[in-house]
Amino acid sequence: MQSFDDDNSKKKNLKRSRSNPCNMPVTDSNILDDCNIFPVEEIVQYPLPGYVAPTSVSFSPDDSIITFLFSPDHTLNRKVFAYDLKSSKQELFFSPPDGGLDESNISPEEKLRRERLRERGLGVTRYEWVKTSSKRKAIMVPLPAGIYLQDLSSPKPELKLPSTPCSPIIDPHLSPDGTMLAYVRDSELHVLNLLNNELKQLTYGAKGSALTHGVAEYIAQEEMDRKNGYWWSLDSKYIAFTEVDSSEIPLFRIMHQGKSSLGSDAQEDHAYPFAGASNVKVRLGVVSSAGGAVTWMDLLCGGTDQPENDEEYLARVNWMTGNVLTVQVLNRLHTELKILNYDIKTGQRSVILEEEHGTWVNLQDCFTPLDRTSKFPGGFIWASERTGFRHLYLHGTNGNLLGAITEGDWMVEQIAGVNEAAGLVYFTGTYDRPLESNLYCAKLFRDENQPLQAPVRLTRSKGKHVVVLDHHMRNFVDIHDSLDSPPKVLLRSLQDGSLVMPLYEQSFTIPRYKKLHLEPPEIVELQANDGSTLFGALYKPDKTRFGPPPYKTMISVYGGPCVQLVCDSWINTVDMRAQYLRSKGVLVWKLDNRGTARRGLKFEGSVKNKFGSVDADDQLTGAEWLIKQGLAEAGRIGLYGWSYGGYLSAMTLARFPDVFRCAISGAPVTSWDGYDTFYTEKYMGLPSDNPTSYEFGSVMHHVIKMKGSLLLVHGMIDENVHFRHTARLVNALVAAGKPYELLIFPDGRHMPRGQRDRIYMEKRIWDFIERNL
């Protein structure tokens, strides 16, 4: 392969040497002292450089105060701070009396919840404002020790409800009127009256059984992005809740092989629904917040392995005015979704909307009830991908379509707020570029006989914007970052996006950023074999240190649905493993193949029944593009990834042995018949319906062709992608006589969390790359 520099003598001088630990050109002795500029420990140090800005931003009920989680010492241990908009003063609002949440005081239930949320934060991880008719300003903070209330005018918090490790408080939420607190304890739903401290248990019969009341089941949390198992009515008089019955799901046992103890402490059982098998049974009840009999809605989800079940998954629950309960249910094949309205007194229902698509129906959180006004009889906003891109539509109370709110070859992401009086809806989306996320405004009510107007952009800088609107629809908090800018927090006018005041900004003299010589990756475009535009990101080594290309190359892979890696975000600039490899003279490349997120349903749907096919083909296309550009050379390219990325790394190595030399496969799904129902069947159908797709999509099917080196990394108590995936692949490798390397973490779940484990893993990863490229 020709280099950019055709001077053969220069090529000889720039030849890499494995005896040089920094992997630099051997002729440049002046820079050998830079070997320790980027120690491997930097890869695993959190927060990442620049990611110390406030999070969990919220407005007080009267919009006079902005609260947020923040760590003054720039660690993961956060407290609640308050910023007074009138006085422009910031003060500490809540500091955990006992230090708050840390890795030593987390209950088993909380540990699993944090796995579902991919949560790393410590100290305070969430809070809620108490919404009352009085001028009192207070927040509720759940901690391992219990539930605290903190009044802004009080120097000390009040412990309202103690918690214990053996009986922890799960998922506490305040009532809309601020007078009650609902929570789950011992699998039952309870309510605490905050005015008189009276406790009431609302549900019975679950404790000690295979039932739970008010807790979202595993599939809801992991795959449906539904974290809640109960919902307050708007007037605080009722609570809708799920009853989950897992009694008919065979338990999957995970042994804690690294523990010195035996017995129940060294094992855990999970009701895990495998592809093609039955899901848990879920039904929906409504109970008065004052207690009393439960009214069960006419609904039963799950409990069968039959593909024709059109109400398999309870996807979303919302309350509308007048105590109408609105429920979204999805069929087993993910091609039909229904919105149901329930009479909570009788449990009877009516279908108000049906959504169908031959590819699949993506769940989203854009359903927004609208009040009845003098100009509008009421209804709701709905988001549909009927055109191939997610857009907003206005519907009447009975579900009748009144018109489109947005349109075009771009997608709406989330509704940020609705100003019904002004007839405006605010949302984030990709109107300007699919690699960015901006806040836009559109008319709620379309002008008759007029074409739909383009949305108005309210965020001004390129990159990603996460927004929080105030209650009066006057201002919004803009949390902005880009490849060139670490996160900053600004208060802007909702009228035109103009700056009201900066709340938190960081300079580019971030110590770690400067010390490690981090540089943003270069974003490029290329074409897939079907003509689709693909986006890639390049982390190029420093030419002055490592000479001209081609370079040893590692491809950072995810490639699965619902995720976009390549975007205009600071998270890519501080991808510490990519930057570490770059500092070692390795070119790092990322490519979002067909099937990944934020590009529309046609692009995403390319992988329907084709896991390991189209996605791996595109990764090959990316590698060939690098070779054609003279940046890489065949046989000196590797891959690394985790979860779906671990799967795709191993699959691509096996399918294209003449191009890829090695792969690091972390927590991979190696055969889709061993993963869960919801995710697998959405994209691959049922195993009984698509045996050929399942066979081709299994890494084991391609092992016989594998030539390169493979490092498998997995936690042995991973309750999401079970260790058996790696074990099954090892069996296939042994049977085929293929060498492999194995790195296991006996106490690790889906990702190693301990600092010691992560440092050890990164050292092993670099050692593997250095030996094999």
N, C-alpha and C positions, 0 to 999 in steps of 0.2 A: 504494500500500500504506500503510495507516494505521500511524503510529508509536505507541508506548506513550504518548507525550506529544502531546496534541491541540492544544496551544497553538501556533498558526501562527507567532507572533512568535518563540517560542523555536526553532522549527525553522529559521527564517531565520538566527538568530544562530549556530546550530550547524552551518550548512552547511559541508561540507568544501571545502578549497581545495587544488588541486594545487601552488600556489605555496608552500604550507607544507610543508617537507621532512619534518616529523614527522607530517603528516597528522592534526593535532590540531584541535579547534574553534578557529577563528581569534580568538574573543573571549577566549580564556584565555591571555594573554601571559605569565602568571606561571610557566607550566610549560614554556616553550620551551627552557629550559636542560636539560630532561630528554632532549633528542634523542639524546645520546650515552650514555645510561644503558645501552643494549643495543646495542653495536657488532656488526656482522654477523659479525665474527671469532669471537664467542662460540658461534655455531651449530656450528662445526666443531672446537671445542676439546675434546679427549678427555684424560682421562676426563670424562664428563658430571658435573655437580655432584652430589656425594653418592655417586658410583660409584667410591669409592676403598677400599671394604671388602675384606677378604681374599677370595680366590677359590681354586678347586681345593683345597678342604679335604679332608684325609685323616687317618685315625687310623694311628698306628704299629701294627705287628702285635700288640703287647701292650697297646694302647690307653692307654699312659701319656703319649703325646705327640700333639698335634695339629699337623699341618703345613699350610701354605697359601702361596699366592703373594700378595705384597704389595709395594706401592711406597711407601716411607717419604716420598718427595718428591711423591707423588700425581701421578705420570706414568704412561704406559703401560709403562715399563721396570720389570719386576718381578723380585723375588728370592724365594728360599724361606726362610720363617721357621718356627720351631718354638716351640710353647707347651707347657711342662711342666706337666701337670695337678696333679702333687703339690706342686711348689714355686711354682706360679702365676707362673713366670718365662717371658718371651719372649726369644728370641735369634735372631740371623741364623744360618741353617743353611747356606745355599749362596748365594754371590755369583759370577756368571760371571767367570772369570779374564780374559776378553777383552771383557767387557761384554755378552756373549751375543748374542742375535739382534737385528739391526736391519735396516732396509730396504736397506742396502748389501751385506750379506753373505748374503742369502737365495738359495739355488739356484733355478733355474727350477722344479724339481719341488716345492720347498717353497712357492714363490709360488702355484702352482696348488692345493696342499693348503690353504693359508691362504684361498684363494678359496672352496673347498668348505666350510670351517669358518666362514667369515665372521670370521676371526681378525684382531684388530688389535693384540693384545698383543706386547710386545717384551721383551728380556732373557731370562727363563725363561718358557716358555709351557706346559710340562708336566713332570712328574716321576713316578717310581714308587718305592714302598717296596721294599727288598730283603727278601723274606720268607725267613728262615732259622730253623733250629731253635736257633741260638745266641742270645745276648742282644745281639748286635751290632745297632746301629741305623744304617742307611745307606739312602741313596736313589740312584736312577739318574736322571741329568739329560741329555737329548739337547740338544746345541747345534750350531750350524753347524760349530764346530771339531771336534766329535766327541762321544763318549759319556763322561760323567764319572760316577764314583762318589764320593759324599761320605759319609764316616763322621761321625757326630755327635761322636765323641771326637777326630777329626783336625782340625787347623787348616787343612789344604789338601785340595782335591779331587784325585782321581787320574784322569788321562785314560786310560781303558781302551782306547779305540778311536778313532783319528783319522779325520776325515772330510775330504773335499776337494770343492771346487765341481764338478769334472768327474766325480766319482764319489761322490756324497753318500750318506750312510746314511739309509735311508727306514724309518719306522715301527718303531723298536726297542721291544721289549717283553721284560721279564724272565720267566723261567720261574716257575711257581707255587712251586717249592722254593727259588728265589733263587740257584741255582747257575749259570744260563746266561742268555745274552742272545741273542734272535733278532732279525734285522733283514733288510732287503732292500737289496741293492747291485747295480747293473748288471742289474736285473730278475731277480736270482736270490736265493733264500733262503739265509741263512747263520746259523750259531750260534757264539757265543763262549763258551767255558767260563771262567767268572769265577774258578775256583779255580786253573787252571793256564795260563790265557790261550791255550789251544789253539783255533784257528779251524777250522771245517768248513763247506764249501759243501755244501748239501743238495740243491739242484736244478741242472739243467743244460739247455742248449739254448735259453734265452730271449735271452741277450745278443745284441744286434745284429739281432734279428728282431722280428716283430710279436707275439711272445709276451711275457707277464710272468708271473712266479711270485711269489705272496705279496702282490700289490698289488691293492687293490680298484679295479675299473674305474670309469670316469667316472660311469656311471649309478648304480652302487652308492653312490658317495660323495655325489653331488649330489642324488639323488632317493630312494634307499632308506634313507638314514641308516645305511649300513653302511660304516664307515671302514676296516675291517680286511680284509686278504686272507689272513691266516693266524691259527691259533688253537692255543695250547698245550693239551695234554691235562692233566687235573687232577693226574696223577702226574708230569708233566714228561717223560715218556718219548717222546711223539709230538707231531708238529705236523701239523695239517690245513691245507691251503693251496689256493688257487685257481690254476688256470692259465687265463689269459685270452688268447684268440686274436682279434686285431682285423684279421687279414689280409684278410678279405672285406668290411670296412667302407670305403667310399670316404673318402679323407682330405679334410677341409675345411680349406682353406688360409686363414690369416689373415696379412695383410701388415702390417708395422709401418710405416705410411706416414709417421710422424713421425720416423723415424730417418734420420740422414745416411748410414748405411752401406747397402750392398746385399748381396744374396746370402742365405746361410742365416741370418745373424745378424738379418736383417730380415723373417723369416717364421717361422711355426710351423704345423704340421699336426696336426689332431686327428681321431681316429676317432670321429666324432660320428654317432650313430644317429638319423636323422630319423624323425618319425612315419610309420608305414606301412612303413618299411624294416626291414632286418635288424639285430638286436643282435649284439654280440660273442658268441663262443662261450666258455662258462665250464665247466670241469670241476673236480672236487675230488679231490685226492690226499692221502694220508697217508704220512708218512715218519718214521722214527725220528730222534730228536734226536741220536743218535750217528752218523747217516748210514746210507746203504744204499739199497736199492731202494725205489721209490715204489709203493704200492698205490693204484690208481685206483678210486674209488667208481663204482658203476653210476649215472652221472648225466651228462647233457650238456644244459646250458642255452643258449638262444639259438641264433644261427646261421641263423635262418629268419625270413621275413616272414609266415609263416602264422599266422592268428589262433587256430587250433585247438590250437596248442602248449600243453600243460598244464604244462610244466616250463620256462618261458621265463626265469625269474629266480631266481638263487640268493640268497635273501633273508636268511637267518640261519643261523649255525652255532653249536652248543653241544656241549659234552662232558658226559656223565653219568657217574656212578660205574661202574666196571668197564670203562672205556674204550669206552663206547658213544657213537658219534658221531651227533648228532641234527641234522637239516638241514631248514630250511623252504624250500619252493619254491613259486613263484607262477606262475599261468598268464598268458598274454599279455593276456587281457582283464581281468585283476585280479579275477575273480569266484570263483576257487578257489585255496585254499592247502592244501598237504599238508605234514605233518610226517613225515619219514622217519628211521628208525633204521638205522644201518649197522654191519655187522661189519667192522671195519677190517682184519682179516686177509684177508678174501675180497672185500671191496667189495660184498657182497650186501646187500640192503635189505628193509625191511618198512615198510608204511604204518601209522602208529599213530594218526593223526588227520587228518581232512579238514574244512576250513572253507569254506563256500560262502555267498555273498550276491549277490543280483541287482543291488545298487547297486555295491559294490566291497568288497574286503577290505583294510582298512588294516593296514599293517605296524606292529608294536610290539615292545617289548623286555621283555614280562612273562613270557616262558617261563622258569620257574624249576625246575630239577631238585630232587627231594627224596630224601633218603637213606632207606635201609631201616632201620627201627627195630623194637623189640619190639612196638610198637603199630601200626606202619604198614609195609606191605610195599614201600614205595617208589612213586615216580611223579613227577608234576610239576604245577605250577600253570600254567594257560593263561588268556589273556584273549580274550574273544570279544565281538563286537557283535551276536550273534544276536537279542538283544531290542531292538536299536536303540541301546543304550548299552553302552560297553565295561565288562565286569564280569569278575571272577575266578572260575575254576572249578577244582576239584580233579579230577585224572585219575590213574588207575592206571598202572603201568609199561607196559602194552600199549595205553594210550590210552583205556581205558574211563572214562566219566564217573562220578565218585563223588558229585558234588554241587556246587551253587553256593556261593561264599564271600561274594559281594556281589550286590545287586540294587537296582533302582529307576531312576527317571528322572534319572540323573546318571551321571558316568563316572569310572572309575579311570584315572589317568594313568600312574603308574609304580609298580612294586613297589620299596620301599625296603629291605626285608629280611624274613627269615623266621626265627622262633624255633621250630624244629621240636619241641624238647623241651617248650616251653610250649604248643605248638599255636596259635601266633599269627602272623599275617601283617601287615606294616606297609606302607602304600601312601599315595601322594598322590592326591587326587581333588577332585571338585567337589560333594561331598555337600551342603554348606551353600549354595553359590552358584557359578554358572558363571563369575563374574568373579574368583574367588579360587582358591587352591590350598592345601590343608591336608594335614597328616599324620594318618592314621587307623589304627586297629587293628581287626582282625576275627579271629574264630576260624577257624582253618585247617580244623578238623573240625567239621562241623555236628552239633548234638545231634539224635539220632533223634526223629522225630515232633514236633519243635519248629519253629516258624517261624524264619526267618532273622532274626537280630538286627541292628539298625542298627549301623554301625561306631562306634567310640569315637574322638572327635576328641582329638588330643594337642597340636596347636598352638593357641594361644589367641587371638592377635591377628588381626584381619581383614587381608586382603591376600594376598600370595604368600609361600609358604614353600618353600625348597629345603632338603632335609635330607640329612644323612650320618649313618648309624648306625654305632656302634662294633661291633667283632667279637663282643663278649660280650653284646650286646643289653641293655646297661645304660643307656647315654646316647645322645643324638644331638645333632649340631650343627644348629642352626636358623638359616638365613640368611633373614631376614625383611625384607620391604619392603612398602609400601603407598603409595597416593596421598599420604598425609600423613606418611610416615616413610621416610627414606632407608635403604638396606640396613644392617642390624646383624647381628652374629653372636653367638649365644647357645648355651650348653651346657645342655641340658635332660634331665630324667629320662625314660627310655622307659616307665617304669611309669605315670606320670600326666601327663607334660608339664610338671611343675614346673621352675622355674629352678634350675639347679645353680650356674652362674656366667656373667656376661657376658664375652664374649671380645673384642668390638669394637662400640662404639656411637658414633654421631655425633650431635652436637647440631644444633639447627636454626639455628645461627649459621654455617652453611656460607657462606663469603664470597661465592662467586658467586651462590648462591641468594638471599642477602639483597640483594646489589648489584643484581641484575637484576629484583627484585620478582616472582619466579616465584610462581604460584599454581596449586594443583591444578585440573584441569578438573572440571566438574560432570558426573556420570554420569546419564543419563536413559534412559527406556524408551519405545518406541513400537511400533506394530504394522505388520507387513508386510501386503501385500494378501491374503495367505492366512491371516492371523491370528497368524502367528508373532511372538513377542516379539523385538524388535531392541534392541540396546544402543548408545547413542551417547555421545560425550564432547564437551562444550562448553568452549571457551576464549574467554571473553567479554572484550572490551576494558573498560578501566576507564571507568565512566560519568563520573567526575569529570573525566577528561581528554578523552573522545571523545563525551560526550553519550549520549542514549538510543538504542536501536536504532530502525530496522534498520541493520545495519552491512554494509559490504563483507564478503563471506564467501568463505573458501577451505575446501574439503573435502579433508582428508588421507585418501587412499584407499590401501588394499591390496586387500582383498576376495577374495583367492584362498584356496583350501583350505590347511589345515594351519597357519594363522596366525590369531591373535586379537589385534586392536589394542586394543580397549576392555576394560580390566581394571583391577583395584584394585592398581596397581603404580606405584612411583616413576618407572619409565621413562616414563610418560605425563606426570608432573609436570615432568620435565626434557626433554620433547620440545622441543628448543631452536628448531627452525624454527617450530613452532606458537607458542611463547612470544614469539619475535621478531615474528611477524606480529601477535600480540595486542598487543604493545607499540607497533605502528604503527597501531592502531585497526582491525585486521581480525579479524573473528570467525572462529575455526577450529573445524571440526566433523569428528569421526570417527564412522563408523558401520560396525559389523560386519554386513554383509549376509548373507543366507542363502548357505551354501556355506563359511563360515568355520569355525574350529575350536572344539572343546570344548563343543559343543552337542548332540552326538548325531548318529547316522548319517542320520536323516531330514532334519534341518536342513542337514547338510553335503551330503547327496545331492541337494538341490534343484537343484544346478547340473549334474547329470549330463546330458551332451550339450547343455548350455545356457550355455556360457561367453559372456559379453557380453549375456545376456538377463536372467535372474533377478537376477544381481548388479547390473547397471546399473539394473534396475527398482527395486531396494531403495535404491540411491543417490538415485534420483529421489524416492522416498518420503521419504527423510531430508531432502532439500532442500525438499520441499513442507511437511514438518512445521515446518522452520525458518521458512518464509514464513508459515505459519498462526499460529505463535507470535509473529509480529512481529519476529523476530530478523534476518531476511534478506529480500531482495526479489528477485523474478525478474529476470534480466538483469544482476544484480550478484553472481553466484555463480560461482566458479571451482573447479577441482579440481587436485590434484597428487598424484603417486604414482610409485613406482619398481617396475620389473620387472612383476609382475602388476598392481600399482597403476598403473604407467605405462600398461599396456594398458587397464585399466578407466577411467582418466581420459580417454584419447582416445576410447574407445568411448562413454562417457556424454556427452561433449561432442558427438559426432557424432549420437547417437540423439535427444538432447533439446535441439535448438538454441535453443528459446525460453526455456529455463530457465537454461542454463549459458553463460557469456560467454567463458570462457577455460579452458585446461588446460595443465599442465606434465606432459609424459609422459617419464619417465626410463627408459631401457633397456627399451622396451616389446616384448612379443611382439605383433606386429601381424597375424600369420596363423599359426594353430596347425599348419599343415602344415610350418612352418619350425622347430618346436621338437622336443624329443627324444621318443623312443618312450614311456618309462615314464610320465612325468608327463602327457603329452598324451593318450595312449590310455587311461589310467586314467579320466580325466574326460570325454573326448570320443569314445571309441571309435576305431576305425581310420578313416582318411580315406576308404577305399573303402567302408566300411559306413555312414558318416554324412556324405556330401558336403554335405547341406543345413545340418547343424549347423556344419560347418567354414566354409561360405560365410557364414552369418549371424554367426558368431563372429569373422570377420575385420574389422578396423577399415576396411580398404579398401572393403568392401562398403557402408559407411555414409558414406563421405567426401562423396558428392554432396550430403548434407543438411547438412553442417557449415557453420555461420555464424560461430562464435566464433573466437577467436585460439588458436593452438596453438604451444607451444614444445616442440620435441623435443630431448632431451639423451641422448647415448650415447657410450660409450667405443668406440673403433674396434678394439680388440683384445679385446673381450668374447668369451670363449670359451664362455659360457653362453647368453646371448641375443645372437646374432650381430648385428653392425651392419647386416647385410642386412635385418633387420626394419624398421629406420628407413628404409633406402634404398628399400625396396619401398613403404613408406607415402608417402615423398616423391614417388615416381613417380606414385602415385595422386592425390596432392594437385595435382601439376602438371597431370595429365591433366584433372582436374576444375576447374582454374583457381582453386584455393583457396590463399590465402596461408598461410605458415607461417614460423616462426623455427627455426633449427637451432643447437644448441650441441654441438660435438663435442670429445672429448678423444682426440687421436691415440694417447696412451700409456695410456689408461684401459681397465680391464677392466669388470666388471659394475657396479662402483661406483668413482668416482674416489677414490684414496687419498691423494694428495699434498695437503699443506696449501694450497699455492698454488692448485691446481686447485679444491679445495673452496670456498675463499674466493671465487674468481672465479665459481664456479657460483652460490653463494648471492647474490652481488651481481646477477648476471644474472636470477636468479629474482625477486628483489624488484623490480628494474626492470621486468620483464615484468608482474608483478602490478599495480604502481603505474600503469603505462600503460593496462592493460586493464580494471581495475575502477573 
